[in-house]
Amino acid sequence: MSYDSNYNEYDTFLTDTLGAGFILAVFFITLVLLVIAYVVTALIYFKASKTNGFSDVAYIAWIPIANIYSLFILTAKGHDDLAVRAEAKKNTLIYFGLFIVSLIPLIGLIASLALLVFTFYFVYRLLYRWSGETGKAILYLILSIISGGIAFIIYGLMRMNRPFKAA
């Protein structure tokens, strides 16, 4: 009976290849899902902007980094069009300022949390304007967080062609 000390039950090339293939497959599936989510979210912002009187800036929803302005213009408070646009620009600058600060080590953690809360608040505001009720908006926000944004996409697709219920 001979014993081979170099014998390995598992072929390392095969396990390394399968592991790399799995990671690559997960990466590409995630990338495809992110692109689909981006396109659907841009469509929701575009249609909601056109429906609620912001046709002149609706195209911004399709521009990758600038589309956050669409969220802010849909959720801005103001008595007239100029005040709404000024508040949306202010919120966009705050958002990008927090994003840049979040890239700095140590302080970035606090800025990232602030950015997350800031974004969730404005998603809540958009859901509130669509539903017209605080309780429903909080419920939809919690469902959106739990489902990874799927609930927001479903509700947004249902409401994007309807005018806002709340101011």
Secondary structure as UniProt FT lines:
FT   TURN            5..6
FT   HELIX           12..51
FT   TURN            52..53
FT   HELIX           55..62
FT   TURN            64..67
FT   HELIX           68..75
FT   HELIX           81..101
FT   TURN            102..103
FT   TURN            105..106
FT   HELIX           107..131
FT   HELIX           134..146
FT   TURN            147..149
FT   HELIX           150..159
FT   TURN            160..161
//
